Amino acid sequence: MPPETIENINLTTLPFGPNNGEYYNRGSNKVYKHIAGNLIAFAGIQAIKEFAEMACVSLVPKTELIEHYMTKYSMLQAGRSLFLDGKELQQLIAKYDHE
């Protein structure tokens, strides 16, 4: 069996921001946009550097975010995890990597 070729991502949120204890960077008044997309793209680039055509990125989202990640980032579900590989990973990198 080949070694694992997955970069696992741990996404967290900042609990509180400068707005009197409100959650920071949530909803329609976000200060920063595309944070998750950029982080997934970065992990994808690292996975491709390390694993070439076998690259894959995965994450375990909060239950309420599963559909969001599947729709917005074309992620596929595998148990509790969501993942991207192949052409879909390349497309996400092309969309969010601006270096």
Buried (B, 14 or more C-beta within 10 A) or exposed (E): EEEEBBBBBEBEEEEEEEEEEEEBBEEEEEEEEBEBBBBBBBBBBEBBEEBEEBBBBBBBBEEEBBEEBBEBBBBEEEEEBBBBBEEBBBEBBEEBEEE
